[in-house]
Amino acid sequence: MELPPSAGAATHDARTVTLFVCGDVMTGRGIDQILPKPSEPRLFEPCVSSALEYVELAERVAGPIPRRVDFDYVWGDALGELESARPDVCIVNLETAVTTNSEAWPQKGIHYRMHPANIQCLVAAGIDCCVLANNHVLDWGRAGLEETLKTLRGAGIQTAGAGSDEAQAAFPGVVDVSDGTRVLVYGFAMASSGVPRKWKATRERSGVNWLEDLSAGAVEVIGRQISRHRRRGDIVIASIHWGGNWGYGISRGEREFAHGLVDTAAIDLVHGHSSHHAKAVEVYRGKAILYGCGDFVNDYEGIGGYESFRPELALMYFPKLDADSGDLKSLRMVPVRRRRFKISKAAGDDHAWLAAMMDRECRKLGARVTQQADGALALQWDS
């Protein structure tokens, strides 16, 4: 395995592409309320009527949270890690609508929304591409999705997995890397993560790039989507919102599907999300499969019930890929913790817990996790 770079040193070499990926980034609801331009706080949840209640709930367990914070506040220590790692491309699953639309999707219990004037919150972290194929991007209707797409693109951020029709929803986010290499990001949503079939984009309506199932036929459909856009030398990422929120188990069907994406669709990296906590990483035929990246930014502090999963802990994933083959050269993971709606580096027992959990789960899939000198975690696997 490669040694970590010293702080501030460039991590690029001539023929590698370094990515930053993470799980769900939810900058709506309580997070939106502490940013410079909050949305109207009214909610339509069974037990909560105002987004401000989520701020107050977090304050009960963590202490005062400032209001009208700078746009970079929520990223905290993550910004220093990004500056040090200097990834070529930063990719997140944006699990919120970015809209002022006030018509919530009917009969849906939870609606996430960030005001478009707060889009600089994503710009502040240097996000290049937002995956939108998830179960919250249409929380405020198709008008909300339209404004989300317009706002992100107006800020220079690529989108993947949702669009004005099925062709646009299937179109990748395309990020040019300085040496001419392109990174193509395809987003996919599944019912298993709570995405309604009604949200599927069609020729006549907007929506998400919706996957029917985990069959070999679905892999072939993805392969055809990719073949329409892929050029020689492209790095291709499949970003999938799948599975439930809790549990470390990875089904046989999920593994076979991920392997099929590598074998048949020539995917270079599988970026899985939906689980509220990190799950195992597998290296299959040289390609990285991140089955569940966990939540990264949210307003869940003070919400109990799943403490054994330590959902306040998360990882920043920095996979380094060979620019020619797309094969994984190294995977560096930085443990972090959320507190007062802000990310800080994990330390002490928090760090030890994450390291032990990831090593335990990755060993089930033929990999292992070790600690580097700077506290980051490194994936090791048999070639």
Secondary structure, DSSP 8 states (H G I E B T S, - for coil): ------TT-----TTEEEEEEEEEE--STHHHHHSSS----B---SS--BTHHHHHHHHHHH----SS--TTGGGTTHHHHHHHH--SEEEEEE-SEE-------TT-S---EE-GGGTHHHHTTT--EEE--SSSTTTTHHHHHHHHHHHHHHTT-EEESEESSHHHHHS-EEEE-TTS-EEEEEEEEEGGGT--GGGB--SSS-EE-EE--SSHHHHHHHHHHHHTT--TT-EEEEEEE-S-SS-----HHHHHHHHHHHHTT--SEEEEE-SSSB--EEEETTEEEES-B-EEE-S-TT--S-GGG-TTEEEEEEEEEETTT--EEEEEEEEEEEETTEEEE--HHHHHHHHHHHHHHHHTTTEEEEE-TTS-EEEEE--
